[in-house]
Amino acid sequence: MKGTVSNSQKSRRKFMQTSAAVAGGVMVSPLAIASNPHVNVDNTIKIALIGCGGRGSGAANEALNTGDDVRLVAMADAFQEKLDSSYKNLLKIHGEKVTVKEDHKFIGLDGYKDAIGLADVVFLATPPGFRPIHFEEAVKQNKHVFMEKPVATDVPGIRKIIENAKLAKEKNLKVVVGHHLRFQKSCIDIVHQLQDGIIGDIVNMQAYFNSSGVWVRDRKPGMTEMEYQVWNWYYFNWLCGDHIVEQHVHDLDLMNWIKGSHPIKAQGMGGRQVRTDNKYGQIFDHHFVEYQYPDGTMLNSQCRHQKGCWNNWSDGGHGTKGSFNCIPGRQLSHIYDSKGNVIWKYIGKDDTEPHQVEQTEFFRMLRQDEYINQAESGAASTMTAIMGRMATYSGQEITWDEAMNSTKNLMPKEFSWNAEPPVKPDDNGAYPIPTPGSYDIM
Ligand SMILES: NC(=O)c1ccc[n+]([C@@H]2O[C@H](COP(=O)([O-])OP(=O)(O)OC[C@H]3O[C@@H](n4cnc5c(N)ncnc54)[C@H](O)[C@@H]3O)[C@@H](O)[C@H]2O)c1
């Protein structure tokens, strides 16, 4: 109605002020807001994309889909070709919503700071090793954050995420972590059914992420060792965390969500039996972990990257009165009674793609000033995966408290193409591979 301000306009104004004006927890005056060059006085929500690969570009696309008021204003990537191809594709799809000036495209390992400064909301989608540093910077610069899972590759990184999750809360900064299953109806509804006790108490669970593996990127002539590792990041633990952390974390997050807690200990086994070439760096190709939750519930977790084997991405378990099964990739969930009869099901084959729902919800919350901060639960799920990796690498039983005390920092001391990476190949081009029985997790 003319002359009145709607609730959504009011809360939108509040978001604009929060994103721009929170400085050390102090709200600054509207005049100061207007004089800040990074404030969206034009009523747009400006996003910066840090890590312009497959998922970052996908998430930016989904964010731009959420409304005419979203603009992509800055991009940063380690490699020119990655940024260029992402920019070209996003420009083709979204036209004038992509307003990234040439001097707002940042190449290299330190461009993230400038890119973050130009936005209201930052998208962190580099390899996960960088996530804690990038999240810290985004919170320092008072930005709302969408960050992909996993949120770290080592325990010092997890501690940094937790510290900054708290700071983000104090500053009223909203944070979504890319656990898109938390925005997928087939998962949301089954979690609610299980938490409401449809099959009594959950007593054991099984999680599988068994596939034939992912891409490998070949070394290019002239690349420094640091450049090569960032390029072929999946196979280096400081960057990726191993596939139990990088991929299986989706299932571990779902299991933690169902239980409303995280495991207190883990033991397991794993190795590298098929994927042994030097181009596969140092990660394992299979992990099997037995986790225990505080109430005694056991979770058996499998993840495998081996071709020609049984592939399965699903999560299930048993309760005192029945069982459940959830197939996230097919948006399918079933609950059975103790005789095996289906007592509840969700078939979401026509549902909107959950990565889109994730951004649609995030941007609705930003516009309506509805608070969300998934950084701590994201940290707990990544930590669950790291604890599993500690168990398979060491061959020992590890408790949560022991794992959380680890000071093993996987990251390099310096970030530049000529700096020393934390792992180096030997004379035969082979990288150090963790050996159960002698691997030191601390
Ligand atoms: N939620 C999901 O369904 C889902 C799906 C795929 C990937 N992911 C996650 O998204 C993240 C990225 O995965 P991806 O598949 O897009 O990988 P990718 O290799 O396609 O993209 C990563 C990009 O980050 C860039 N990069 C590396 N280091 C950087 C740095 N320091 N600063 C700026 N840019 C840097 C790389 O050059 C690359 O372009 C990972 O954490 C992955 O686990 C999530």
The ligand as an ORCA input file, in Angstrom:
! r2SCAN-3c Opt
* xyz 0 1
  N      27.227    -29.883     -1.314
  C      27.497    -30.568     -2.378
  O      26.657    -31.292     -2.896
  C      28.855    -30.462     -2.997
  C      29.077    -30.997     -4.274
  C      30.351    -30.843     -4.837
  C      31.341    -30.202     -4.125
  N      31.079    -29.707     -2.881
  C      32.133    -29.033     -2.106
  O      32.460    -27.799     -2.724
  C      33.841    -27.536     -2.594
  C      34.445    -27.313     -3.977
  O      34.275    -28.476     -4.737
  P      34.187    -28.427     -6.337
  O      33.629    -29.726     -6.760
  O      33.519    -27.174     -6.777
  O      35.729    -28.374     -6.703
  P      36.400    -27.602     -7.944
  O      37.805    -28.049     -8.022
  O      35.536    -27.721     -9.132
  O      36.357    -26.083     -7.448
  C      37.196    -25.554     -6.452
  C      37.729    -24.226     -6.989
  O      38.451    -23.554     -5.958
  C      39.610    -22.974     -6.554
  N      40.595    -22.716     -5.513
  C      41.469    -23.579     -4.945
  N      42.126    -22.951     -3.946
  C      41.680    -21.686     -3.906
  C      41.989    -20.553     -3.106
  N      42.863    -20.614     -2.096
  N      41.352    -19.376     -3.361
  C      40.457    -19.299     -4.363
  N      40.116    -20.355     -5.157
  C      40.722    -21.513     -4.916
  C      40.028    -24.004     -7.592
  O      40.900    -23.477     -8.556
  C      38.689    -24.429     -8.168
  O      38.291    -23.623     -9.237
  C      34.424    -28.713     -1.833
  O      34.477    -28.419     -0.480
  C      33.421    -29.813     -2.071
  O      33.373    -30.752     -1.019
  C      29.867    -29.820     -2.326
*
